């Protein structure tokens, strides 16, 4: 593996309607939206994120149906995240 640097800033917005803030934060940026399934679409969060990124002129990448399933690497060893199955589902949203 080549050397790399990862910066993972997190900004939590506690608002009843964060739509305007999301448009400003995602304007012109690439956004990776990782979610499992089900409630994110039922409660409107998915649509809010998608619309905010579109309004801000950003690009939305989705990793839908991502789960927290784990796989054993060897008997008796520690659990590891099954990253390959999660990242294989990342797709760019079609405009």
N, C-alpha and C positions, 0 to 999 in steps of 0.2 A: 504494500500500500504506500502511496505517496504521502508526504507530509501535507497536512492541511490545517486550517484554522476554522473554527466554527463559533459564531457569535449567535446566541439564542436569546435575544431580548424578549421579555414578556411584559405586556401592558394589559392590565385588567381594568375593564370599564364596568362599573356598577351603575347602571342607568336603567330607567324604565324604557327608554327608547334611544339606543346608541347609534341609530342610523347615520345621523350627521357626522358624528365622530368617526365612524367607520369609513365613510366616504373620504374624509380628510386624511385618515391614517393610511388608507390603501391607494390613494391617488397615484397613478402611474407606476405602481409597484407590482411585483409578482407575489401572489398570496397562495400559500399552501394550506388548504383546509382539510384537516384530518378528522374524520368522524366514523363512527361505527355504522349505525343504520337506525331506522325507525324514528325515534322521538325527535331527532334533529330536523326531520322533514315535517313531522306532524305539528311541532310547536312553532314552526315558522322561522327558526334560526337559519336554516339552509337558504331559504329565499332571501332573508335579510342580508346575509353575507354575500350571496351571489349578486344581488341588486346593488349593494354598496360598492363592490369592486367594479362592476360595470359602469356605474355612474362616475366613479373616480378615474376611469380610463385604465384601470389595472388589468392584470392577467390572473385568472383564477385557475389554480391547479388543485384537483381534488384527489384525496386518498379515501374514497368511500369504502364502506364495508371492511374497514380496518378493525381488527379485533385484538384483544390482548391474549390470544392463544400463545402458549409457549410450547417449545419442543425440546426434548432431551438431546443433548449432543452425544453423550455416552452414558451408559448405565452407571449410576452412582455419582455422576458429576452434577454441577450446579445447573439450574435451569437457565436458558438463554431465550432472548426474544427472537421470534421467527420473523426477522426483518424482510427477508426475500418475499414472502407472501404478501406482506403489507405494501411494500413499495412497488410490486408488480401491478397494483391496481391504480397507481397514480396516473391521472390523465389530465390533459389540458382541456379546459372548457371550450367548446365551439361557440363562436359568437353568432 
